[in-house]
Amino acid sequence: MVGLPHFLIVSAILFSIGVFIMITRRHGIMMLMGLELILNAANLNLIAFSRYVETGIRGQTFAIFVIILAAAEAAIALAIILSIYTHSAKINLDELTSMKE
């Protein structure tokens, strides 16, 4: 039987992988992937708690809002990264110096 602790463990693993990617990778798209893993871990927590706690529907509603915000964030961030790439032909965020000026 799969219970709440199983969902929390999977969520903690997803969150840890996302934080690891955000800290170690400086590639723009990889950082976006790490952020998406962190948001998906939060969604998994919301859905799991809405399933195993009596007031059930609120977690699902918050998860839908997080998915909508993640989609908007991904669209805007990819547009920014593509714009940076067309101007400097680099995606590595450590190599960009034009934004510092």
C-alpha positions in Angstrom: 0.0 0.0 0.0 1.4 3.4 -1.0 0.9 6.0 1.7 1.8 9.6 2.4 5.4 8.9 3.4 6.1 7.3 0.0 4.9 10.5 -1.7 7.0 12.7 0.6 10.1 10.6 0.0 9.7 10.9 -3.8 9.0 14.6 -3.5 12.1 15.1 -1.3 14.2 13.3 -3.9 12.8 15.4 -6.7 13.4 18.6 -4.7 17.0 17.5 -3.9 17.8 16.8 -7.5 16.3 20.1 -8.6 18.4 22.1 -6.0 21.5 20.1 -7.0 20.9 21.1 -10.6 20.3 24.7 -9.8 23.5 24.9 -7.7 25.9 23.0 -9.9 24.8 23.8 -13.5 25.3 27.3 -15.0 23.6 26.4 -18.3 20.4 28.4 -18.7 18.2 25.5 -19.9 19.5 23.2 -17.2 18.7 25.7 -14.5 15.1 25.9 -15.9 14.9 22.1 -15.7 16.0 22.2 -12.1 13.4 24.9 -11.3 10.8 22.7 -12.9 11.8 19.7 -10.7 11.5 21.9 -7.6 8.0 23.1 -8.6 6.9 19.5 -9.4 8.1 18.4 -6.0 5.9 21.1 -4.5 3.0 19.9 -6.6 3.5 16.4 -5.5 3.4 17.5 -1.9 0.2 19.5 -2.4 -1.5 16.6 -4.1 -0.4 14.1 -1.6 -1.6 16.1 1.4 -4.9 16.9 -0.3 -5.4 13.1 -0.8 -4.5 12.0 2.7 -5.8 15.0 4.8 -9.6 15.5 5.1 -9.9 18.9 3.5 -9.0 17.5 0.1 -9.7 19.8 -2.8 -7.5 22.8 -1.8 -4.2 21.0 -2.6 -5.3 20.2 -6.1 -6.4 23.8 -6.7 -3.0 25.1 -5.6 -1.2 22.5 -7.7 -3.1 23.7 -10.8 -2.1 27.3 -10.1 1.6 26.2 -9.7 1.4 24.4 -13.0 0.0 27.5 -14.7 2.7 29.7 -13.2 5.4 27.2 -14.2 4.2 27.2 -17.8 4.3 31.0 -17.9 7.7 31.0 -16.2 9.1 28.5 -18.7 7.7 30.5 -21.7 9.2 33.7 -20.5 12.5 32.2 -19.4 13.0 30.4 -22.7 12.2 33.6 -24.6 14.9 35.4 -22.5 17.4 32.6 -23.1 16.7 32.6 -26.8 17.1 36.3 -27.0 20.4 36.1 -25.1 21.6 33.3 -27.4 20.8 35.3 -30.6 22.8 38.3 -29.3 25.8 36.6 -27.8 25.7 32.9 -29.1 26.2 31.7 -25.5 23.8 30.1 -23.1 26.2 29.5 -20.2 25.2 32.1 -17.6 28.8 32.4 -16.2 30.2 33.6 -19.5 27.7 36.4 -20.1 29.2 39.8 -19.3 26.9 42.1 -21.3 24.2 42.0 -18.6 26.6 43.3 -16.0 27.3 46.5 -17.8 
